[in-house]
Amino acid sequence: MSPKISLANLSFTYPDGVAALKNITLDIPANEIFVIFGPSRSGKSTLLRVLNRLSDLVEGAQHQGAVTFNNQNIFERDVNVTDLRRRISMVFAIPTPLPGSIRDNLTYGLRMAGIRDVQTLEERVMRSLKQAALWDEVKDRLDASAFALSGGQKQRLCLARSLALEPDVILLDNPTSGLDPLSTAMVEDSLYELKRRYTIIMVPHSTQQAARVADNAAFLLDGELVEVGKKSQLFMRPKNKRTEDYITGRFG
């Protein structure tokens, strides 16, 4: 089976000359949780932003190499970037609900995409909230302000907002960094169910979280891909000493 996303000799350099990604070649299979981990400033978040071309917003930055999504290079001129970002959706570390109700948050993107049928909107609202494990907590107050939700609920709302658009891939950048252990567990439990339908690429909050949720994982260090492998191998029997040193807490 072809990988969902392939990176071939991908490099990314910021306008100040800092090379955030250096010649990365990597295949990401469909329908799994693929974790990208490493110390601060290793290029993890930059890699996520390149995958749906949010990196285009950095004026003066440069990339080399290719990123193939469903067998098409995302950097080709005929790629519709708006559609790409709908199909490869990003959920950030800090949850940012839109002004308005819980329902408004979930239907805004759908309406922008031209969906107006009330029944379709309601079905998408219910399904996305269930997928994000939030439906039972908010089903009786969908018209209440999204800002009244707890931190963990806001994070799951932002996840549901992405799911409502029915993406192919979900990018998660430290999605549980500010959450308590219970909320973190709820988000992680949601991911195990979601990977049946979506491909999930995640920068975790910690190495421990990476080891819990990953099917496959990649270790980045100073913008370089050091090692990639299945969870059982990478976290128990890493092949590269730098990977082992990081996992065991010798640095980072």
C-alpha positions as CSV (number, residue, x, y, z in Angstrom):
1,M,0.0,0.0,0.0
2,S,1.3,3.5,-0.9
3,P,2.1,5.8,2.0
4,K,-0.4,8.5,2.8
5,I,2.4,11.1,2.8
6,S,6.0,10.9,1.6
7,L,8.8,13.3,2.2
8,A,11.7,13.2,-0.2
9,N,14.9,15.1,0.6
10,L,12.8,17.8,2.3
11,S,14.7,20.9,3.7
12,F,13.2,24.1,5.1
13,T,15.2,27.3,5.8
14,Y,13.9,30.3,7.6
15,P,14.6,33.9,6.4
16,D,17.4,34.3,8.9
17,G,19.2,31.4,7.4
18,V,18.4,28.8,10.1
19,A,17.8,25.4,8.5
20,A,14.9,23.9,10.5
21,L,14.7,20.8,8.4
22,K,17.6,19.1,6.7
23,N,17.2,16.6,3.8
24,I,14.4,14.5,5.4
25,T,13.1,11.4,3.6
26,L,10.2,9.7,5.3
27,D,7.1,7.7,4.5
28,I,3.9,8.0,6.7
29,P,1.4,5.2,6.3
30,A,-2.3,5.7,6.3
31,N,-4.6,5.1,9.3
32,E,-2.2,5.2,12.1
33,I,-0.8,7.6,14.7
34,F,2.6,8.7,13.5
35,V,4.5,10.6,16.2
36,I,7.3,13.1,15.5
37,F,9.4,13.7,18.7
38,G,12.6,15.3,19.8
39,P,13.9,18.2,21.9
40,S,12.9,21.8,21.5
41,R,13.9,23.5,18.2
42,S,14.4,20.1,16.5
43,G,12.1,21.0,13.6
44,K,9.0,19.1,14.7
45,S,6.4,21.9,14.5
46,T,8.0,23.3,11.3
47,L,7.6,19.8,9.7
48,L,3.9,19.8,10.6
49,R,3.4,23.3,9.1
50,V,5.2,22.3,5.9
51,L,2.8,19.3,5.4
52,N,-0.2,21.6,4.9
53,R,1.8,24.6,3.6
54,L,1.2,26.8,6.6
55,S,4.9,27.4,6.2
56,D,4.0,29.4,3.1
57,L,3.0,32.2,5.5
58,V,6.7,32.7,6.5
59,E,7.8,35.3,4.1
60,G,11.3,34.7,2.7
61,A,11.5,31.1,3.9
62,Q,12.7,28.5,1.4
63,H,12.0,24.8,0.9
64,Q,13.7,22.1,-1.2
65,G,12.6,18.6,-1.9
66,A,9.1,17.2,-2.3
67,V,6.1,16.3,-0.1
68,T,3.7,13.8,-1.8
69,F,0.1,13.5,-0.5
70,N,-2.1,10.9,-2.2
71,N,0.6,10.6,-4.9
72,Q,0.7,14.4,-5.7
73,N,3.5,16.8,-4.8
74,I,1.8,19.5,-2.6
75,F,4.2,22.1,-3.9
76,E,3.0,21.9,-7.5
77,R,1.5,25.1,-8.9
78,D,-1.9,23.6,-9.6
79,V,-2.4,22.6,-5.9
80,N,-5.3,24.4,-4.3
81,V,-3.8,25.4,-1.0
82,T,-7.1,26.1,0.7
83,D,-8.4,22.6,-0.2
84,L,-5.0,21.1,0.9
85,R,-5.4,22.7,4.3
86,R,-8.9,21.3,4.6
87,R,-7.7,17.8,3.7
88,I,-4.6,18.0,5.9
89,S,-6.0,19.8,9.0
90,M,-4.0,21.3,11.8
91,V,-4.9,21.4,15.6
92,F,-2.6,23.6,17.6
93,A,-1.3,23.3,21.1
94,I,-3.4,26.2,22.5
95,P,-7.1,25.7,21.8
96,T,-8.7,28.8,20.2
97,P,-12.5,28.5,19.9
98,L,-14.1,31.0,17.6
99,P,-16.5,33.6,19.1
100,G,-20.0,32.2,19.3
101,S,-21.6,29.0,20.3
102,I,-20.3,25.4,20.3
103,R,-22.5,24.8,17.3
104,D,-21.2,27.9,15.5
105,N,-17.6,26.7,16.0
106,L,-18.4,23.5,14.2
107,T,-20.5,24.9,11.4
108,Y,-18.5,27.9,10.5
109,G,-16.0,26.1,8.3
110,L,-18.7,24.0,6.8
111,R,-20.6,27.1,5.8
112,M,-17.5,28.7,4.4
113,A,-17.1,25.5,2.3
114,G,-20.6,26.1,0.9
115,I,-22.6,23.6,2.9
116,R,-26.0,25.1,3.8
117,D,-28.3,22.1,4.3
118,V,-29.4,22.1,7.9
119,Q,-29.6,18.4,8.2
120,T,-26.1,17.9,6.8
121,L,-24.8,20.6,9.2
122,E,-26.5,18.9,12.2
123,E,-25.2,15.5,11.2
124,R,-21.6,16.8,10.9
125,V,-21.9,18.6,14.3
126,M,-23.0,15.4,16.1
127,R,-20.6,13.1,14.3
128,S,-17.5,15.3,14.9
129,L,-18.4,15.8,18.6
130,K,-18.8,12.1,19.1
131,Q,-15.5,11.4,17.3
132,A,-13.8,13.9,19.6
133,A,-15.4,12.3,22.7
134,L,-17.2,15.6,23.5
135,W,-20.8,14.9,22.5
136,D,-22.1,13.5,25.8
137,E,-20.7,16.6,27.7
138,V,-22.2,19.3,25.4
139,K,-25.1,17.8,23.6
140,D,-27.6,19.7,25.7
141,R,-25.8,23.1,25.4
142,L,-24.7,23.4,21.8
143,D,-25.9,27.0,21.7
144,A,-23.9,28.0,24.8
145,S,-20.7,30.0,24.3
146,A,-17.6,27.9,23.4
147,F,-15.6,30.1,25.7
148,A,-17.4,28.6,28.7
149,L,-15.8,25.2,28.1
150,S,-13.0,23.9,30.2
151,G,-9.5,23.7,28.7
152,G,-9.8,20.0,27.9
153,Q,-13.2,20.5,26.3
154,K,-11.9,23.4,24.2
155,Q,-9.1,21.3,22.9
156,R,-11.5,18.5,22.0
157,L,-13.8,21.1,20.4
158,C,-10.9,22.3,18.2
159,L,-10.3,18.7,17.2
160,A,-14.0,18.3,16.4
161,R,-13.9,21.5,14.4
162,S,-11.2,19.9,12.2
163,L,-13.1,16.6,12.0
164,A,-16.3,18.3,10.9
165,L,-14.6,19.2,7.6
166,E,-13.8,15.5,7.0
167,P,-10.1,15.8,6.4
168,D,-7.8,12.9,5.3
169,V,-5.0,13.8,7.7
170,I,-5.0,15.4,11.1
171,L,-1.9,17.3,12.3
172,L,-1.6,17.6,16.1
173,D,1.0,20.0,17.5
174,N,1.3,19.3,21.2
175,P,-2.5,18.9,21.6
176,T,-2.4,18.1,25.3
177,S,0.4,20.3,26.5
178,G,-1.8,22.4,28.8
179,L,-4.2,19.7,29.9
180,D,-4.6,17.8,33.1
181,P,-4.1,14.0,33.1
182,L,-7.8,13.2,32.8
183,S,-8.3,15.5,29.8
184,T,-5.1,14.2,28.3
185,A,-6.3,10.6,28.6
186,M,-9.6,11.6,26.9
187,V,-7.8,13.1,24.0
188,E,-5.5,10.1,23.6
189,D,-8.5,7.7,23.8
190,S,-10.1,9.7,21.0
191,L,-7.0,9.3,18.8
192,Y,-7.1,5.5,19.0
193,E,-10.6,5.5,17.6
194,L,-9.9,8.2,15.0
195,K,-7.0,6.4,13.4
196,R,-9.5,3.9,11.9
197,R,-10.7,6.7,9.6
198,Y,-7.9,9.2,9.5
199,T,-4.2,9.4,9.4
200,I,-2.9,11.2,12.5
201,I,0.5,12.9,12.6
202,M,1.3,14.2,16.1
203,V,4.0,16.1,17.9
204,P,3.6,14.8,21.5
205,H,3.8,16.6,24.8
206,S,6.5,14.3,26.1
207,T,8.5,11.2,25.2
208,Q,6.2,9.2,27.5
209,Q,3.2,10.2,25.5
210,A,5.0,9.4,22.3
211,A,5.6,5.9,23.6
212,R,2.0,5.5,24.6
213,V,0.2,6.6,21.5
214,A,2.5,6.0,18.5
215,D,2.2,3.2,15.9
216,N,5.3,4.5,14.3
217,A,7.6,7.4,15.3
218,A,10.4,9.5,14.0
219,F,13.1,11.2,16.2
220,L,14.3,14.6,15.0
221,L,17.4,16.4,16.3
222,D,18.6,19.8,15.0
223,G,16.4,19.4,11.9
224,E,17.7,16.0,11.0
225,L,15.9,12.7,10.9
226,V,17.9,10.5,13.3
227,E,15.7,7.4,13.4
228,V,12.3,6.1,12.4
229,G,10.6,2.9,13.3
230,K,7.7,1.1,15.0
231,K,7.0,2.0,18.6
232,S,8.0,-1.4,19.9
233,Q,11.4,-1.0,18.3
234,L,12.1,2.7,18.6
235,F,11.3,3.1,22.3
236,M,12.6,-0.2,23.5
237,R,15.5,-1.0,21.3
238,P,16.6,2.2,19.5
239,K,19.3,1.7,16.9
240,N,20.9,5.1,17.1
241,K,22.8,6.2,20.3
242,R,21.4,9.7,20.1
243,T,17.8,8.3,20.1
244,E,18.7,6.1,23.1
245,D,20.3,9.1,25.0
246,Y,17.2,11.2,24.4
247,I,14.6,8.6,25.4
248,T,16.5,7.7,28.5
249,G,16.8,11.4,29.6
250,R,20.5,11.9,29.1
251,F,19.8,15.1,27.2
252,G,16.8,17.2,26.1
